[in-house]
């Protein structure tokens, strides 16, 4: 006698239907899993600051925070507030001087297990058409392959990384509102 709950390899048709319905909901356009996330390669060009500085960046889900190669890093006070003045090199190698409020001093664990204290500033970052205001620690990255490392906290909720791709798009955000 057919009851509608016939077993098929240990799974009832009702269970099979529920699994199928759940999978359709997860993968449907507009679901929380696919909504508003853009796919980028593990290497991309990004724009930082309203100065329009474009840099090659490694998108790194293994790093929580973002790191920017900076030279001549100087902390100072202006009208009682803490600031950082630093220089970054653009694509042509020209030094560009930037000043930002000092957000905090981060204690970063290095690969060798030691800790290092780094100044952290807030800056706008543009990757493709995605613009985010993120915390970035400043450090000499001259010995590394890429001047900018975009960490997972900057990408969370907006970016998916395809490790087989590189340089999939150019930054397309308006410079005007970059550091506001």
VMD Tcl script that draws the C-alpha trace (Angstrom):
set ca {
  {0.00 0.00 0.00}
  {1.37 3.47 -0.96}
  {1.45 5.94 1.93}
  {3.37 8.80 0.34}
  {6.25 8.23 2.70}
  {7.98 5.46 0.79}
  {11.64 5.09 1.64}
  {14.16 5.66 -1.15}
  {17.63 4.61 0.04}
  {16.75 5.51 3.62}
  {15.22 8.94 2.80}
  {11.49 9.48 2.56}
  {10.08 11.46 -0.33}
  {8.97 14.09 2.15}
  {12.54 14.46 3.48}
  {13.88 14.58 -0.06}
  {11.40 17.32 -0.98}
  {12.36 19.35 2.11}
  {16.07 19.07 1.28}
  {15.41 20.15 -2.31}
  {13.27 23.11 -1.16}
  {15.97 24.20 1.31}
  {18.66 24.06 -1.41}
  {16.51 26.14 -3.77}
  {15.99 28.78 -1.08}
  {19.71 28.99 -0.31}
  {20.73 29.41 -3.93}
  {17.87 31.62 -5.07}
  {18.72 35.13 -6.28}
  {18.19 37.60 -3.48}
  {18.92 35.07 -0.75}
  {21.26 36.05 2.07}
  {23.95 33.84 0.50}
  {24.07 35.59 -2.87}
  {22.71 39.07 -2.21}
  {24.91 42.05 -3.11}
  {28.25 40.23 -3.11}
  {30.67 40.82 -5.96}
  {33.26 38.29 -7.08}
  {36.88 39.42 -7.35}
  {40.19 37.68 -7.86}
  {42.69 37.23 -5.05}
  {44.71 40.11 -6.55}
  {42.97 43.36 -7.50}
  {43.62 47.04 -8.04}
  {42.05 49.14 -5.29}
  {41.73 52.88 -4.77}
  {42.42 54.39 -1.36}
  {41.68 57.90 -0.19}
  {40.19 60.86 -1.98}
  {43.64 61.44 -3.49}
  {42.72 58.58 -5.85}
  {45.78 56.46 -5.10}
  {45.42 53.14 -6.92}
  {47.41 50.21 -5.58}
  {47.74 46.51 -6.22}
  {46.19 44.60 -3.34}
  {46.10 41.04 -2.16}
  {42.64 40.06 -0.89}
  {43.42 37.94 2.14}
  {40.78 36.11 4.16}
  {43.53 34.89 6.50}
  {44.11 38.42 7.78}
  {41.41 40.12 9.83}
  {42.65 43.68 9.33}
  {43.94 45.51 6.28}
  {47.55 46.71 5.98}
  {48.97 49.47 3.82}
  {52.60 50.05 2.91}
  {53.45 53.47 4.29}
  {56.67 55.41 4.52}
  {57.77 58.21 6.85}
  {55.02 57.45 9.38}
  {54.80 60.26 11.94}
  {52.26 60.61 14.74}
  {51.43 64.13 15.88}
  {48.80 66.22 17.63}
  {46.75 69.03 16.16}
  {44.31 70.98 18.33}
  {44.54 68.24 20.94}
  {43.62 65.45 18.49}
  {45.89 62.58 17.45}
  {46.87 62.32 13.77}
  {49.21 60.33 11.54}
  {51.10 61.74 8.56}
  {52.45 59.14 6.16}
  {53.40 58.66 2.55}
  {52.24 56.06 0.02}
  {53.59 55.38 -3.44}
  {51.19 55.52 -6.36}
  {51.42 53.24 -9.41}
  {54.17 55.43 -10.91}
  {56.23 55.30 -7.71}
  {55.53 58.92 -6.74}
  {55.24 59.61 -3.01}
  {51.90 61.05 -1.91}
  {51.58 62.51 1.59}
  {48.38 61.75 3.50}
  {47.14 62.77 6.95}
  {44.45 60.93 8.89}
  {43.10 60.83 12.43}
  {44.78 58.12 14.45}
  {41.99 55.64 15.18}
  {44.05 53.48 17.54}
  {47.29 51.59 17.96}
  {46.92 47.92 17.04}
  {48.90 45.05 18.47}
  {49.48 42.80 15.45}
  {50.79 39.26 15.74}
  {53.48 38.58 13.15}
  {54.13 35.26 11.40}
  {57.11 34.58 13.68}
  {54.83 34.84 16.75}
  {56.11 38.22 17.93}
  {53.82 41.21 18.33}
  {54.19 44.59 16.71}
  {52.42 47.87 17.47}
  {51.07 49.71 14.41}
  {49.12 52.92 13.92}
  {45.60 52.39 12.55}
  {43.69 54.93 10.46}
  {40.25 54.87 8.87}
  {40.16 55.27 5.11}
  {37.78 54.60 2.27}
  {38.74 51.75 -0.03}
  {37.24 51.12 -3.46}
  {37.43 47.71 -5.15}
  {35.43 47.52 -8.37}
  {32.25 49.41 -7.52}
  {32.38 48.45 -3.82}
  {33.34 51.30 -1.48}
  {33.93 50.61 2.21}
  {35.24 52.70 5.09}
  {37.77 50.46 6.83}
  {40.47 50.46 9.46}
  {43.94 50.08 7.96}
  {47.17 49.56 9.85}
  {50.24 51.33 8.51}
  {53.51 49.44 8.14}
  {56.56 49.17 5.90}
  {55.55 46.42 3.44}
  {58.45 47.10 1.05}
  {59.72 43.53 1.46}
  {56.36 42.09 0.42}
  {54.90 41.53 -3.04}
  {51.91 43.87 -2.72}
  {51.65 47.30 -1.06}
  {48.14 46.69 0.23}
  {46.56 43.75 1.97}
  {42.77 43.85 2.16}
  {41.66 41.84 5.19}
  {38.42 39.94 5.71}
  {36.82 42.57 7.96}
  {36.96 45.02 5.03}
  {35.39 42.51 2.64}
  {32.78 40.97 4.94}
  {29.30 40.92 3.46}
  {30.32 42.49 0.15}
  {33.07 40.47 -1.51}
  {33.61 36.87 -2.60}
  {37.10 35.82 -3.69}
  {37.73 33.52 -6.65}
  {41.31 32.27 -6.07}
  {41.71 31.34 -9.74}
  {41.23 34.94 -10.93}
  {43.29 38.13 -10.72}
  {42.66 41.77 -11.63}
  {39.02 41.30 -12.65}
  {38.02 44.98 -12.46}
  {39.30 48.48 -11.91}
  {38.11 50.74 -9.07}
  {35.06 52.67 -10.25}
  {33.97 54.62 -7.15}
  {33.76 58.39 -7.25}
  {36.80 60.00 -5.65}
  {34.71 62.87 -4.32}
  {33.22 60.96 -1.38}
  {36.14 58.66 -0.65}
  {37.20 59.96 2.76}
  {33.92 61.32 4.07}
}
mol new
graphics top color blue
foreach p $ca { graphics top sphere $p radius 0.5 }
foreach p [lrange $ca 0 end-1] q [lrange $ca 1 end] { graphics top cylinder $p $q radius 0.2 }
display resetview
